Amino acid sequence: MLGAIIGDIIGSVYEFNNKKQKDFHLFTPMSRFTDDTVMTLAVAEWLTEDKGHSEEGLILRMQDLGRRYPYVGYGGGFRRWLYNQQPKPYNSYGNGSAMRVSPIAFYAQSLEETLRLATISAKVTHNHPEGIKGAKAIASATYLARTGASKTEIKAYVEANFKYNLNLQLDHIRSIVCDAMSCQKTVPAAIWAFLEGEDFEDVIRIAVSLGGDSDTIAAMAGSIAQAFYGLPLKLATYCYALLTPYLRTILNKFEESIGVLAPDPFDIERFIKAQNADNTYQRALEEMQRGHKTSHWIWFIFPQLKGLGHSRYSQYYGLADADETRIFLANSCLNKRLREITCTLLTHKDKNIEQLMGSYVDALKLKSSMTLFDAISPNDIFSEVLKTFYNGEKDHNTIKKIG
């Protein structure tokens, strides 16, 4: 299921700014989850909590979660359904039925169950035959990939059972999906992207490069690709961190229910790997002992919140929110090192912080980092740094983002 979320987040930037090539930035500061992710998680919550898998239970969860996240790109018809006190299906054949169906393929114990649950998940809104067919096609392709089918077998099954033409050329697919939102046009495009891809990332790049409804095509392709290839750790943890704590809880409960909960979903280990590489932490500590930073290590030793910087390092090593910051501090190695180097920093109370950190920019990053950790662990050594070097002033952007 996280594969669909990754596809959605990567494609979100390019939905109205199509890239007709595979060479593009996977993530930008504007990358975000959309309605595809929210409704995918609503289906996951339904599977986890409503053991009878009733239509009423699904509607309840879709409306509840959708109203919690009202500004994530819903179409007009779905938005009206979302706020209707007596919601009825509205004969849609849009791809909304297919983009939210992936949890079913990871939950179901048989192809028959996959198709049955996919039908229920679609028809509460998309009761048009093409809307139901699109959901069943993505769900069954994902289930077959998860249970060991080859690409040849998946292609043959989809063509035989859903009559989609998967023998298309790239340029023709791009012309078909350029402004399409229907299952008829985007579902076969997503399956084609999966069939053409060489690994998970390649599938996502192909899906986004098709143009059109990039986030939804990539979400559908990503769900099949996850089942077939598994997930690259960097992509999985980056997108996991972009979810809100509430959405992460739904994802965690679902994955726990199917036995695949990741032991380190934020990949906090990435900080230790970076600090250990080429003895970087020890070099950083020695620089602080000498009272002058001269090399490049601030992102993963004094991390900030994600989104405050624009560089590749600041995005990758940025902490998502309070939850990830707490997990950082709960790691015994990272906690010990952070306190050790912070204590060392404080031995130079007579120095100007810009001179100590080597630049005005790194002095600002340190202020942001200390503000973040002070918010999680107040009246600690981090507040001492703020008092000593910044006259007690905190970083306003960090305070605003941490809430």
BAPA-630718 format. One record per residue (C-alpha): residue number from 1; chain; x, y, z. Coordinates in steps of 0.02 Angstrom, whole numbers, plus 50000, padded with zeros to 5 digits. Layout:
BEGIN
+-----+--------+-------+-------+-------+
: num : chaine :     u :     v :     w :
+-----+--------+-------+-------+-------+
: NUM :      A :     X :     Y :     Z :
...
+-----+--------+-------+-------+-------+
// end
This chain:
BEGIN
+-----+--------+-------+-------+-------+
: num : chaine :     u :     v :     w :
+-----+--------+-------+-------+-------+
:   1 :      A : 50000 : 50000 : 50000 :
:   2 :      A : 50142 : 50121 : 50035 :
:   3 :      A : 50192 : 50099 : 49853 :
:   4 :      A : 50032 : 50188 : 49801 :
:   5 :      A : 50067 : 50328 : 49926 :
:   6 :      A : 50244 : 50348 : 49859 :
:   7 :      A : 50177 : 50360 : 49682 :
:   8 :      A : 50048 : 50488 : 49736 :
:   9 :      A : 50176 : 50598 : 49827 :
:  10 :      A : 50305 : 50591 : 49687 :
:  11 :      A : 50173 : 50625 : 49554 :
:  12 :      A : 50089 : 50765 : 49653 :
:  13 :      A : 50210 : 50897 : 49591 :
:  14 :      A : 50188 : 50850 : 49409 :
:  15 :      A : 49998 : 50829 : 49395 :
:  16 :      A : 49976 : 51002 : 49320 :
:  17 :      A : 50157 : 51021 : 49267 :
:  18 :      A : 50184 : 50863 : 49167 :
:  19 :      A : 50358 : 50795 : 49134 :
:  20 :      A : 50360 : 50695 : 48974 :
:  21 :      A : 50525 : 50614 : 49020 :
:  22 :      A : 50594 : 50502 : 49157 :
:  23 :      A : 50730 : 50623 : 49212 :
:  24 :      A : 50649 : 50728 : 49348 :
:  25 :      A : 50669 : 50761 : 49534 :
:  26 :      A : 50578 : 50627 : 49634 :
:  27 :      A : 50548 : 50748 : 49776 :
:  28 :      A : 50539 : 50936 : 49790 :
:  29 :      A : 50490 : 51050 : 49935 :
:  30 :      A : 50315 : 51049 : 49858 :
:  31 :      A : 50295 : 50859 : 49863 :
:  32 :      A : 50142 : 50811 : 49964 :
:  33 :      A : 50008 : 50679 : 49983 :
:  34 :      A : 49842 : 50706 : 49894 :
:  35 :      A : 49666 : 50635 : 49895 :
:  36 :      A : 49738 : 50473 : 49825 :
:  37 :      A : 49834 : 50442 : 49986 :
:  38 :      A : 49692 : 50495 : 50101 :
:  39 :      A : 49565 : 50381 : 50019 :
:  40 :      A : 49690 : 50237 : 50007 :
:  41 :      A : 49712 : 50250 : 50195 :
:  42 :      A : 49524 : 50260 : 50220 :
:  43 :      A : 49509 : 50092 : 50132 :
:  44 :      A : 49650 : 50024 : 50240 :
:  45 :      A : 49561 : 50084 : 50397 :
:  46 :      A : 49401 : 50000 : 50337 :
:  47 :      A : 49491 : 49834 : 50311 :
:  48 :      A : 49574 : 49845 : 50482 :
:  49 :      A : 49423 : 49897 : 50586 :
:  50 :      A : 49267 : 49835 : 50496 :
:  51 :      A : 49285 : 49648 : 50493 :
:  52 :      A : 49117 : 49631 : 50407 :
:  53 :      A : 49180 : 49743 : 50267 :
:  54 :      A : 49013 : 49831 : 50250 :
:  55 :      A : 48978 : 49971 : 50128 :
:  56 :      A : 48917 : 50076 : 50274 :
:  57 :      A : 49081 : 50051 : 50365 :
:  58 :      A : 49180 : 50105 : 50213 :
:  59 :      A : 49073 : 50259 : 50183 :
:  60 :      A : 49093 : 50310 : 50365 :
:  61 :      A : 49282 : 50300 : 50357 :
:  62 :      A : 49297 : 50384 : 50187 :
:  63 :      A : 49190 : 50529 : 50243 :
:  64 :      A : 49275 : 50546 : 50411 :
:  65 :      A : 49453 : 50544 : 50342 :
:  66 :      A : 49407 : 50649 : 50191 :
:  67 :      A : 49333 : 50784 : 50301 :
:  68 :      A : 49488 : 50783 : 50411 :
:  69 :      A : 49590 : 50822 : 50255 :
:  70 :      A : 49475 : 50931 : 50150 :
:  71 :      A : 49604 : 51020 : 50041 :
:  72 :      A : 49699 : 50881 : 49954 :
:  73 :      A : 49626 : 50888 : 49779 :
:  74 :      A : 49458 : 50801 : 49776 :
:  75 :      A : 49355 : 50809 : 49617 :
:  76 :      A : 49191 : 50902 : 49619 :
:  77 :      A : 49078 : 50749 : 49618 :
:  78 :      A : 49175 : 50662 : 49754 :
:  79 :      A : 49181 : 50818 : 49862 :
:  80 :      A : 48992 : 50832 : 49855 :
:  81 :      A : 48980 : 50647 : 49903 :
:  82 :      A : 49103 : 50675 : 50045 :
:  83 :      A : 48991 : 50803 : 50130 :
:  84 :      A : 48823 : 50725 : 50089 :
:  85 :      A : 48726 : 50667 : 50240 :
:  86 :      A : 48651 : 50525 : 50138 :
:  87 :      A : 48790 : 50485 : 50014 :
:  88 :      A : 48744 : 50386 : 49860 :
:  89 :      A : 48853 : 50321 : 49718 :
:  90 :      A : 48852 : 50440 : 49571 :
:  91 :      A : 48890 : 50325 : 49423 :
:  92 :      A : 49069 : 50385 : 49406 :
:  93 :      A : 49198 : 50297 : 49298 :
:  94 :      A : 49338 : 50410 : 49357 :
:  95 :      A : 49501 : 50335 : 49418 :
:  96 :      A : 49464 : 50373 : 49601 :
:  97 :      A : 49400 : 50195 : 49621 :
:  98 :      A : 49564 : 50122 : 49560 :
:  99 :      A : 49685 : 50238 : 49649 :
: 100 :      A : 49621 : 50191 : 49823 :
: 101 :      A : 49607 : 50002 : 49803 :
: 102 :      A : 49785 : 49942 : 49839 :
: 103 :      A : 49762 : 49896 : 50024 :
: 104 :      A : 49639 : 49762 : 49971 :
: 105 :      A : 49771 : 49671 : 49869 :
: 106 :      A : 49886 : 49660 : 50021 :
: 107 :      A : 49745 : 49612 : 50139 :
: 108 :      A : 49650 : 49481 : 50039 :
: 109 :      A : 49691 : 49296 : 50053 :
: 110 :      A : 49632 : 49249 : 49878 :
: 111 :      A : 49603 : 49324 : 49707 :
: 112 :      A : 49417 : 49297 : 49731 :
: 113 :      A : 49418 : 49396 : 49893 :
: 114 :      A : 49521 : 49532 : 49809 :
: 115 :      A : 49392 : 49553 : 49672 :
: 116 :      A : 49246 : 49551 : 49794 :
: 117 :      A : 49319 : 49683 : 49909 :
: 118 :      A : 49376 : 49789 : 49761 :
: 119 :      A : 49198 : 49790 : 49698 :
: 120 :      A : 49132 : 49849 : 49866 :
: 121 :      A : 49267 : 49982 : 49880 :
: 122 :      A : 49224 : 50053 : 49710 :
: 123 :      A : 49035 : 50049 : 49704 :
: 124 :      A : 49002 : 50159 : 49855 :
: 125 :      A : 49048 : 50302 : 49738 :
: 126 :      A : 49101 : 50235 : 49568 :
: 127 :      A : 48959 : 50117 : 49526 :
: 128 :      A : 48982 : 50135 : 49338 :
: 129 :      A : 49043 : 49968 : 49263 :
: 130 :      A : 49205 : 50050 : 49206 :
: 131 :      A : 49237 : 50121 : 49380 :
: 132 :      A : 49216 : 49949 : 49458 :
: 133 :      A : 49318 : 49867 : 49321 :
: 134 :      A : 49463 : 49987 : 49348 :
: 135 :      A : 49468 : 49952 : 49534 :
: 136 :      A : 49463 : 49764 : 49505 :
: 137 :      A : 49600 : 49774 : 49374 :
: 138 :      A : 49723 : 49868 : 49487 :
: 139 :      A : 49680 : 49761 : 49639 :
: 140 :      A : 49698 : 49595 : 49546 :
: 141 :      A : 49860 : 49647 : 49460 :
: 142 :      A : 49931 : 49696 : 49630 :
: 143 :      A : 49871 : 49535 : 49711 :
: 144 :      A : 49947 : 49430 : 49572 :
: 145 :      A : 50112 : 49524 : 49586 :
: 146 :      A : 50111 : 49499 : 49774 :
: 147 :      A : 50081 : 49312 : 49757 :
: 148 :      A : 50221 : 49277 : 49633 :
: 149 :      A : 50145 : 49295 : 49460 :
: 150 :      A : 50261 : 49349 : 49320 :
: 151 :      A : 50233 : 49505 : 49217 :
: 152 :      A : 50181 : 49397 : 49071 :
: 153 :      A : 50050 : 49312 : 49178 :
: 154 :      A : 49986 : 49476 : 49249 :
: 155 :      A : 49973 : 49552 : 49075 :
: 156 :      A : 49879 : 49401 : 49008 :
: 157 :      A : 49758 : 49402 : 49155 :
: 158 :      A : 49718 : 49587 : 49139 :
: 159 :      A : 49694 : 49577 : 48951 :
: 160 :      A : 49584 : 49422 : 48963 :
: 161 :      A : 49475 : 49479 : 49107 :
: 162 :      A : 49463 : 49667 : 49084 :
: 163 :      A : 49492 : 49686 : 48896 :
: 164 :      A : 49620 : 49825 : 48916 :
: 165 :      A : 49742 : 49846 : 48772 :
: 166 :      A : 49916 : 49838 : 48848 :
: 167 :      A : 50008 : 49829 : 48681 :
: 168 :      A : 50025 : 50016 : 48658 :
: 169 :      A : 50170 : 50129 : 48615 :
: 170 :      A : 50232 : 50266 : 48732 :
: 171 :      A : 50181 : 50413 : 48622 :
: 172 :      A : 50007 : 50342 : 48598 :
: 173 :      A : 49983 : 50319 : 48786 :
: 174 :      A : 50038 : 50498 : 48818 :
: 175 :      A : 49911 : 50561 : 48692 :
: 176 :      A : 49775 : 50458 : 48776 :
: 177 :      A : 49808 : 50513 : 48956 :
: 178 :      A : 49852 : 50695 : 48922 :
: 179 :      A : 49691 : 50758 : 49002 :
: 180 :      A : 49609 : 50595 : 49056 :
: 181 :      A : 49538 : 50555 : 49227 :
: 182 :      A : 49440 : 50400 : 49178 :
: 183 :      A : 49477 : 50220 : 49224 :
: 184 :      A : 49465 : 50171 : 49040 :
: 185 :      A : 49617 : 50276 : 48995 :
: 186 :      A : 49724 : 50289 : 49153 :
: 187 :      A : 49711 : 50112 : 49224 :
: 188 :      A : 49788 : 50026 : 49071 :
: 189 :      A : 49920 : 50164 : 49066 :
: 190 :      A : 49968 : 50128 : 49247 :
: 191 :      A : 49977 : 49940 : 49216 :
: 192 :      A : 50080 : 49971 : 49059 :
: 193 :      A : 50203 : 50076 : 49162 :
: 194 :      A : 50222 : 49931 : 49283 :
: 195 :      A : 50251 : 49807 : 49142 :
: 196 :      A : 50382 : 49919 : 49061 :
: 197 :      A : 50478 : 49964 : 49220 :
: 198 :      A : 50639 : 49880 : 49273 :
: 199 :      A : 50620 : 49912 : 49460 :
: 200 :      A : 50507 : 50008 : 49578 :
: 201 :      A : 50584 : 50179 : 49546 :
: 202 :      A : 50585 : 50152 : 49359 :
: 203 :      A : 50399 : 50108 : 49362 :
: 204 :      A : 50360 : 50271 : 49453 :
: 205 :      A : 50468 : 50372 : 49334 :
: 206 :      A : 50381 : 50295 : 49183 :
: 207 :      A : 50209 : 50323 : 49259 :
: 208 :      A : 50243 : 50507 : 49296 :
: 209 :      A : 50322 : 50532 : 49124 :
: 210 :      A : 50159 : 50481 : 49040 :
: 211 :      A : 50086 : 50649 : 49089 :
: 212 :      A : 49905 : 50684 : 49127 :
: 213 :      A : 49845 : 50636 : 49301 :
: 214 :      A : 50022 : 50598 : 49357 :
: 215 :      A : 49993 : 50568 : 49542 :
: 216 :      A : 49850 : 50445 : 49515 :
: 217 :      A : 49935 : 50350 : 49373 :
: 218 :      A : 50092 : 50336 : 49480 :
: 219 :      A : 49989 : 50283 : 49633 :
: 220 :      A : 49908 : 50141 : 49535 :
: 221 :      A : 50072 : 50087 : 49456 :
: 222 :      A : 50161 : 50102 : 49623 :
: 223 :      A : 50042 : 49982 : 49709 :
: 224 :      A : 50079 : 49845 : 49582 :
: 225 :      A : 50265 : 49885 : 49582 :
: 226 :      A : 50274 : 49871 : 49772 :
: 227 :      A : 50196 : 49699 : 49767 :
: 228 :      A : 50315 : 49643 : 49629 :
: 229 :      A : 50480 : 49726 : 49677 :
: 230 :      A : 50463 : 49782 : 49858 :
: 231 :      A : 50501 : 49961 : 49911 :
: 232 :      A : 50666 : 50057 : 49907 :
: 233 :      A : 50703 : 50109 : 50085 :
: 234 :      A : 50742 : 50291 : 50044 :
: 235 :      A : 50580 : 50318 : 49950 :
: 236 :      A : 50476 : 50228 : 50081 :
: 237 :      A : 50544 : 50322 : 50231 :
: 238 :      A : 50540 : 50490 : 50143 :
: 239 :      A : 50356 : 50472 : 50101 :
: 240 :      A : 50313 : 50397 : 50269 :
: 241 :      A : 50383 : 50554 : 50349 :
: 242 :      A : 50273 : 50665 : 50240 :
: 243 :      A : 50115 : 50588 : 50312 :
: 244 :      A : 50035 : 50666 : 50464 :
: 245 :      A : 50046 : 50572 : 50630 :
: 246 :      A : 49861 : 50528 : 50613 :
: 247 :      A : 49884 : 50452 : 50440 :
: 248 :      A : 50040 : 50360 : 50496 :
: 249 :      A : 49940 : 50280 : 50635 :
: 250 :      A : 49815 : 50211 : 50510 :
: 251 :      A : 49956 : 50146 : 50400 :
: 252 :      A : 50045 : 50067 : 50548 :
: 253 :      A : 49888 : 49979 : 50611 :
: 254 :      A : 49851 : 49912 : 50438 :
: 255 :      A : 50027 : 49847 : 50411 :
: 256 :      A : 50030 : 49772 : 50584 :
: 257 :      A : 49867 : 49682 : 50544 :
: 258 :      A : 49944 : 49601 : 50390 :
: 259 :      A : 50112 : 49568 : 50474 :
: 260 :      A : 50226 : 49687 : 50380 :
: 261 :      A : 50253 : 49832 : 50501 :
: 262 :      A : 50425 : 49909 : 50471 :
: 263 :      A : 50539 : 49907 : 50625 :
: 264 :      A : 50610 : 50080 : 50584 :
: 265 :      A : 50483 : 50167 : 50470 :
: 266 :      A : 50571 : 50336 : 50483 :
: 267 :      A : 50741 : 50256 : 50447 :
: 268 :      A : 50823 : 50345 : 50594 :
: 269 :      A : 50971 : 50232 : 50557 :
: 270 :      A : 51012 : 50349 : 50410 :
: 271 :      A : 51084 : 50474 : 50534 :
: 272 :      A : 51199 : 50346 : 50613 :
: 273 :      A : 51258 : 50287 : 50442 :
: 274 :      A : 51298 : 50465 : 50390 :
: 275 :      A : 51387 : 50503 : 50553 :
: 276 :      A : 51490 : 50345 : 50544 :
: 277 :      A : 51540 : 50365 : 50362 :
: 278 :      A : 51722 : 50417 : 50348 :
: 279 :      A : 51725 : 50446 : 50536 :
: 280 :      A : 51621 : 50603 : 50509 :
: 281 :      A : 51552 : 50619 : 50685 :
: 282 :      A : 51725 : 50610 : 50764 :
: 283 :      A : 51787 : 50743 : 50642 :
: 284 :      A : 51639 : 50854 : 50683 :
: 285 :      A : 51671 : 50834 : 50870 :
: 286 :      A : 51855 : 50880 : 50848 :
: 287 :      A : 51806 : 51035 : 50749 :
: 288 :      A : 51691 : 51088 : 50890 :
: 289 :      A : 51827 : 51055 : 51016 :
: 290 :      A : 51940 : 51172 : 50917 :
: 291 :      A : 51799 : 51298 : 50907 :
: 292 :      A : 51778 : 51311 : 50719 :
: 293 :      A : 51673 : 51208 : 50599 :
: 294 :      A : 51765 : 51179 : 50435 :
: 295 :      A : 51683 : 51028 : 50351 :
: 296 :      A : 51507 : 50981 : 50297 :
: 297 :      A : 51403 : 50880 : 50419 :
: 298 :      A : 51272 : 50991 : 50498 :
: 299 :      A : 51118 : 50910 : 50415 :
: 300 :      A : 51136 : 50743 : 50504 :
: 301 :      A : 51219 : 50797 : 50667 :
: 302 :      A : 51112 : 50951 : 50705 :
: 303 :      A : 50957 : 50909 : 50601 :
: 304 :      A : 50816 : 51031 : 50567 :
: 305 :      A : 50635 : 51003 : 50520 :
: 306 :      A : 50605 : 50945 : 50344 :
: 307 :      A : 50552 : 51086 : 50229 :
: 308 :      A : 50656 : 51225 : 50306 :
: 309 :      A : 50796 : 51199 : 50182 :
: 310 :      A : 50793 : 51165 : 49995 :
: 311 :      A : 50950 : 51062 : 49968 :
: 312 :      A : 50947 : 50875 : 49937 :
: 313 :      A : 51032 : 50846 : 50105 :
: 314 :      A : 50912 : 50955 : 50203 :
: 315 :      A : 50765 : 50862 : 50127 :
: 316 :      A : 50835 : 50688 : 50157 :
: 317 :      A : 50900 : 50721 : 50333 :
: 318 :      A : 50761 : 50839 : 50385 :
: 319 :      A : 50655 : 50775 : 50529 :
: 320 :      A : 50471 : 50762 : 50483 :
: 321 :      A : 50391 : 50826 : 50642 :
: 322 :      A : 50385 : 50803 : 50830 :
: 323 :      A : 50359 : 50615 : 50811 :
: 324 :      A : 50519 : 50586 : 50714 :
: 325 :      A : 50615 : 50706 : 50826 :
: 326 :      A : 50563 : 50604 : 50979 :
: 327 :      A : 50620 : 50445 : 50894 :
: 328 :      A : 50787 : 50529 : 50854 :
: 329 :      A : 50810 : 50572 : 51038 :
: 330 :      A : 50754 : 50399 : 51091 :
: 331 :      A : 50897 : 50322 : 50995 :
: 332 :      A : 51035 : 50298 : 51125 :
: 333 :      A : 51178 : 50326 : 51003 :
: 334 :      A : 51106 : 50483 : 50924 :
: 335 :      A : 51052 : 50554 : 51091 :
: 336 :      A : 51224 : 50527 : 51166 :
: 337 :      A : 51313 : 50604 : 51018 :
: 338 :      A : 51196 : 50753 : 51006 :
: 339 :      A : 51221 : 50793 : 51189 :
: 340 :      A : 51409 : 50766 : 51179 :
: 341 :      A : 51437 : 50884 : 51033 :
: 342 :      A : 51313 : 51011 : 51104 :
: 343 :      A : 51408 : 51012 : 51270 :
: 344 :      A : 51568 : 51037 : 51173 :
: 345 :      A : 51490 : 51183 : 51082 :
: 346 :      A : 51448 : 51263 : 51249 :
: 347 :      A : 51630 : 51263 : 51303 :
: 348 :      A : 51655 : 51409 : 51182 :
: 349 :      A : 51533 : 51530 : 51263 :
: 350 :      A : 51648 : 51676 : 51228 :
: 351 :      A : 51643 : 51649 : 51039 :
: 352 :      A : 51528 : 51721 : 50909 :
: 353 :      A : 51412 : 51584 : 50847 :
: 354 :      A : 51443 : 51625 : 50664 :
: 355 :      A : 51630 : 51608 : 50690 :
: 356 :      A : 51603 : 51446 : 50786 :
: 357 :      A : 51490 : 51369 : 50653 :
: 358 :      A : 51591 : 51434 : 50507 :
: 359 :      A : 51454 : 51537 : 50424 :
: 360 :      A : 51297 : 51638 : 50452 :
: 361 :      A : 51192 : 51502 : 50366 :
: 362 :      A : 51254 : 51362 : 50478 :
: 363 :      A : 51226 : 51471 : 50630 :
: 364 :      A : 51044 : 51487 : 50576 :
: 365 :      A : 51032 : 51298 : 50550 :
: 366 :      A : 51100 : 51268 : 50724 :
: 367 :      A : 50972 : 51389 : 50796 :
: 368 :      A : 50834 : 51296 : 50706 :
: 369 :      A : 50898 : 51128 : 50766 :
: 370 :      A : 50912 : 51184 : 50947 :
: 371 :      A : 50738 : 51260 : 50939 :
: 372 :      A : 50669 : 51094 : 50876 :
: 373 :      A : 50751 : 50988 : 51011 :
: 374 :      A : 50707 : 51114 : 51145 :
: 375 :      A : 50524 : 51097 : 51094 :
: 376 :      A : 50533 : 50910 : 51122 :
: 377 :      A : 50645 : 50915 : 51276 :
: 378 :      A : 50622 : 51086 : 51358 :
: 379 :      A : 50737 : 51158 : 51493 :
: 380 :      A : 50875 : 51045 : 51431 :
: 381 :      A : 51047 : 51076 : 51358 :
: 382 :      A : 50967 : 51137 : 51196 :
: 383 :      A : 50888 : 51288 : 51281 :
: 384 :      A : 51059 : 51325 : 51354 :
: 385 :      A : 51130 : 51344 : 51178 :
: 386 :      A : 50988 : 51462 : 51132 :
: 387 :      A : 51020 : 51567 : 51288 :
: 388 :      A : 51208 : 51569 : 51265 :
: 389 :      A : 51224 : 51607 : 51080 :
: 390 :      A : 51056 : 51678 : 51027 :
: 391 :      A : 51002 : 51780 : 51181 :
: 392 :      A : 50864 : 51653 : 51210 :
: 393 :      A : 50784 : 51688 : 51042 :
: 394 :      A : 50709 : 51537 : 50953 :
: 395 :      A : 50687 : 51504 : 50768 :
: 396 :      A : 50512 : 51564 : 50723 :
: 397 :      A : 50494 : 51453 : 50569 :
: 398 :      A : 50532 : 51299 : 50671 :
: 399 :      A : 50407 : 51349 : 50806 :
: 400 :      A : 50275 : 51379 : 50674 :
: 401 :      A : 50302 : 51211 : 50588 :
: 402 :      A : 50312 : 51110 : 50749 :
: 403 :      A : 50144 : 51181 : 50800 :
+-----+--------+-------+-------+-------+
// end
